Amino acid sequence: MSAPVVTWGIIGCGAVTEVKSGPALAQAEGSRLVAVMRRDGAKAQDYAQRHGGLDWTTDAQALVNHPQVTAVYVATPPAAHRDAVLLAAAAGKAVLVEKPIAAHSRDGAEMVAACAAAGVPLSVAFYRRRLPRFQALREIVLSGRIGAPRAVSVRHVGPLTVPPEAWKVDPAVNGGGVFMDTQVHTLDWLTHVFGPPRAVSGLARNQAGAYRAEDTVMAQIAYAGGVTASFFCCYCADAMEETVTVIGTEGRASMGFFRPDGITLTTAAGTETIDLPDPPHVHQPFIQAVVDHIRGRGDNPCDGDTGLAALRTAEAILGTG
């Protein structure tokens, strides 16, 4: 007997859903997108028409109560995640929520508890876990190709910009600024490779004063086996520089996280570049795993507790927990 198709409704059909995730929900095997919600009715209707004649609404309660919706993707700004996830859980719908899981870990913990109490799966959209180049970099580290891993260097530096989505640098809405919006992905991936952090310390400052959130962050994280990660992030600097480098006893592997980039692997045999392009809809491999999990065909690629742990690590670095 075949498992039923997962039929999705989106709460918050904004920019991230246009190419990255919305088409992936529609195109994944065993998955179908049927309805969307946005507070701006004209934008909700426009999105619905452009993406295949979907049902649309301006009311989140109506979306989760839609008779054809069996799973809800929450793609609002983080401060609105809690209310949307609680609505979906109360309606008995499976949930996929954007990262970070919430603007504050207390809300994230409530979301995890609500989904557990309702018996519905909760996944957090750390989609890089399933992209081929991130899987390959993880395999390089874990397979011993660079020997025993010793240290990780994370550098993310760039000129000062104020994003068009003002909420991304409003701690009340996003839980932080550019660091929270981007490096929570790196924090999750490092846990995916090395396990939960053993110790976390950080220093966050607002140097340029262009917005309320931090624009410069330094951090140190200790993992099992003596591996230490060092973060150097400055979003009011001269030019763009963005790499994650894992250093081992017999080599190193480096890659950019936030741009399509090959892996540079250096060992005693020399240096090689491993190119694994991202798919057109970067969420699709992850969403496929979520759909498979909901249909009883695989593990949850990133559950609520795991997503909450990444937020708590970021809060420990920023001093906002």
C-alpha positions in Angstrom: 0.0 0.0 0.0 1.5 3.3 -1.1 1.9 6.2 1.5 -0.4 9.2 0.9 1.0 12.2 -0.8 2.0 15.1 1.5 0.0 18.1 0.6 1.5 21.4 1.7 0.3 24.8 2.8 2.8 27.7 3.2 2.4 30.3 5.9 4.4 33.3 4.7 5.0 33.0 1.0 7.8 35.5 0.7 11.2 35.7 -1.1 12.6 32.4 0.3 9.6 30.5 -1.2 9.9 31.8 -4.7 12.8 29.7 -6.0 14.5 28.0 -3.0 11.6 26.1 -1.4 8.2 26.7 -2.9 8.9 24.9 -6.2 10.7 22.1 -4.2 7.5 21.5 -2.2 5.6 21.1 -5.5 8.3 18.9 -7.3 9.5 16.5 -4.6 8.3 13.0 -5.0 5.2 12.3 -3.0 4.6 16.0 -2.3 2.2 18.6 -3.6 1.7 22.3 -2.8 -2.0 23.2 -2.6 -2.4 26.5 -0.6 -0.5 29.6 0.6 -1.1 32.3 3.2 0.2 35.9 3.4 -1.2 38.8 5.3 -1.1 40.9 2.1 -3.9 39.5 0.1 -2.8 40.9 -3.3 0.7 39.3 -2.8 -0.8 36.0 -1.7 -3.1 35.9 -4.7 -0.3 36.8 -7.1 2.0 34.1 -5.6 -0.9 31.5 -5.9 -1.5 32.4 -9.5 2.2 32.3 -10.5 2.8 29.0 -8.8 0.1 26.9 -10.4 -3.3 28.3 -9.4 -3.0 27.5 -5.7 -5.6 28.3 -3.1 -4.7 31.4 -1.0 -5.8 33.1 2.1 -4.7 36.0 4.4 -5.5 34.0 7.6 -3.1 31.5 9.1 -5.9 29.6 10.9 -7.7 29.1 7.6 -4.5 27.8 6.1 -3.9 25.1 8.7 -7.6 24.2 8.6 -7.6 23.8 4.8 -9.1 20.4 4.2 -6.4 19.4 1.7 -3.4 20.6 3.7 -1.7 17.8 5.6 1.6 19.6 6.3 2.5 23.2 6.9 5.7 25.1 5.9 6.3 28.1 8.1 8.4 30.7 6.2 7.6 33.9 8.1 10.2 35.9 9.9 11.4 34.1 13.0 9.4 36.0 15.6 6.2 34.8 14.0 7.3 31.1 13.9 5.9 30.2 17.3 2.3 31.2 16.7 2.2 29.6 13.3 3.8 26.3 14.5 1.4 26.1 17.5 -1.6 26.6 15.1 -0.3 23.8 12.8 0.4 21.4 15.7 -3.1 22.1 17.2 -4.6 21.2 13.8 -2.6 17.9 13.7 -0.5 19.0 10.7 3.2 18.0 10.2 5.5 21.1 10.3 8.5 22.3 8.5 9.8 25.7 9.9 12.4 28.0 8.5 15.7 28.6 10.4 16.4 29.8 13.0 13.6 27.8 14.7 12.4 31.0 16.5 13.6 34.4 17.5 14.3 33.1 21.0 14.9 29.7 22.3 12.1 29.8 24.8 9.7 30.1 21.9 11.5 27.3 20.1 11.2 25.0 23.2 7.5 25.7 23.3 7.2 24.8 19.6 9.1 21.5 20.1 6.9 20.6 23.1 3.6 21.4 21.2 4.5 19.3 18.2 5.6 16.4 20.5 2.3 16.7 22.5 0.3 16.7 19.3 2.2 13.8 17.9 3.2 15.6 14.7 6.7 15.7 13.1 8.6 19.0 13.3 11.5 19.7 11.0 13.8 22.7 10.8 14.9 23.9 7.4 18.7 23.5 7.7 18.7 22.4 4.0 22.5 22.5 3.6 22.6 19.2 5.4 21.3 17.5 2.2 23.1 19.5 -0.5 25.7 17.4 -2.3 28.7 19.7 -1.6 28.0 19.8 2.1 27.5 16.1 2.3 30.8 15.6 0.4 32.7 18.0 2.8 31.3 16.1 5.8 32.3 12.8 4.3 35.9 14.1 3.6 36.2 15.1 7.3 34.6 11.9 8.7 36.4 9.5 6.4 39.9 10.5 7.5 41.0 12.0 4.2 42.5 14.9 6.1 43.6 12.8 9.0 42.2 13.5 12.5 40.3 16.9 12.4 41.8 19.4 14.8 40.3 22.9 14.1 37.8 24.7 12.0 38.2 28.3 10.8 35.0 30.2 9.9 35.5 33.5 8.2 32.6 35.7 7.1 33.6 39.3 6.3 32.0 41.8 4.0 31.1 45.5 3.5 28.3 47.1 5.5 24.9 46.7 3.9 21.4 47.0 5.3 19.2 44.2 3.8 16.0 45.2 2.2 14.2 42.9 4.7 14.7 45.1 7.7 13.7 42.3 10.1 16.9 40.5 9.3 18.9 43.0 11.4 16.2 43.5 14.0 17.0 41.3 17.0 13.4 41.5 18.2 12.3 39.7 15.0 15.3 37.7 13.9 17.0 37.0 17.3 20.1 38.8 16.0 21.4 40.2 12.8 23.5 38.9 9.8 25.3 36.4 12.1 22.1 34.8 13.2 20.6 34.8 9.7 23.7 33.1 8.1 25.9 31.5 10.7 23.2 29.5 12.3 23.6 27.3 9.2 27.3 26.8 9.9 26.6 26.1 13.6 24.1 23.4 12.6 26.4 21.9 10.0 29.3 21.7 12.5 27.0 19.8 15.0 26.0 17.5 12.1 29.8 16.7 11.6 31.2 16.8 15.2 28.2 16.4 17.5 26.9 18.8 20.1 29.3 21.6 21.4 31.0 20.9 24.7 31.8 24.6 25.4 30.8 27.9 23.7 32.1 31.5 24.1 31.6 34.6 22.1 32.0 38.3 21.8 29.4 40.4 19.8 29.6 44.1 19.0 27.8 46.7 17.0 30.6 48.8 15.5 29.0 50.7 12.7 25.7 51.6 14.3 23.8 51.1 11.1 21.2 48.9 12.7 20.3 47.5 16.2 21.9 44.0 15.7 25.5 42.9 16.1 27.7 43.5 13.1 30.9 41.9 14.4 31.2 38.5 16.1 34.0 36.4 17.4 33.4 32.9 18.8 35.1 29.8 20.0 33.4 26.4 20.2 34.9 23.1 21.5 33.6 19.8 20.2 34.3 16.2 21.2 37.8 14.9 20.4 39.5 18.2 20.9 38.1 19.9 17.7 37.8 23.6 18.1 36.0 26.0 15.8 36.9 29.6 15.6 34.5 32.2 14.1 35.6 35.6 12.7 32.6 37.5 11.3 32.6 41.2 10.5 29.8 42.7 8.4 31.1 46.3 8.3 34.5 45.6 6.7 36.3 46.4 3.4 35.6 43.5 1.1 33.9 40.1 0.9 35.6 37.0 2.3 33.7 33.8 3.2 35.2 30.4 3.9 34.9 27.4 6.2 38.1 25.4 6.5 38.5 22.2 8.4 42.1 21.5 9.3 43.3 18.0 10.0 46.6 16.2 10.9 47.1 15.2 7.2 45.4 18.0 5.2 42.6 20.5 5.0 39.3 21.1 3.2 37.8 24.4 2.5 34.6 25.7 1.0 32.4 28.8 0.9 29.0 28.2 2.6 26.9 31.0 1.2 27.9 31.0 -2.4 28.0 28.2 -5.0 31.6 27.0 -4.4 33.7 23.9 -4.9 35.6 22.1 -2.2 39.3 22.7 -2.1 41.0 19.6 -0.7 44.7 19.8 0.2 46.7 16.7 1.3 50.1 15.2 0.8 49.0 14.1 -2.7 48.4 17.8 -3.7 45.4 20.1 -4.1 42.2 19.3 -5.9 38.9 21.0 -6.4 35.7 19.1 -6.1 32.8 20.7 -7.9 29.3 19.7 -6.9 26.8 22.3 -8.1 23.7 23.2 -6.1 20.4 22.1 -7.6 18.1 24.8 -9.1 15.8 24.7 -6.0 18.3 24.4 -3.1 15.8 23.2 -0.6 14.6 20.2 -2.7 17.0 17.5 -1.4 16.1 18.4 2.2 12.4 18.7 1.5 12.5 15.3 -0.2 13.9 13.9 3.1 11.2 15.7 5.1 8.5 14.3 2.8 9.9 10.8 3.0 10.0 11.1 6.8 6.4 12.3 7.0 5.4 9.3 4.8 7.3 6.9 7.1 10.1 6.3 4.7 13.1 7.7 6.5 14.5 9.7 9.4 13.8 13.3 10.1 16.7 15.2 8.5 16.7 17.9 11.2 14.2 17.6 14.0 13.0 20.3 16.4 15.4 19.5 19.2 18.3 19.7 16.7 17.1 23.0 15.3 16.6 24.4 18.8 20.2 23.4 19.7 21.6 25.5 16.9 19.6 28.5 18.1 20.9 28.0 21.6 24.5 27.9 20.4 24.0 31.1 18.5 22.4 32.7 21.6 25.3 31.6 23.7 27.7 33.3 21.3 25.7 36.5 21.1 24.9 36.6 24.9 21.1 36.7 24.2 20.0 33.4 25.7 
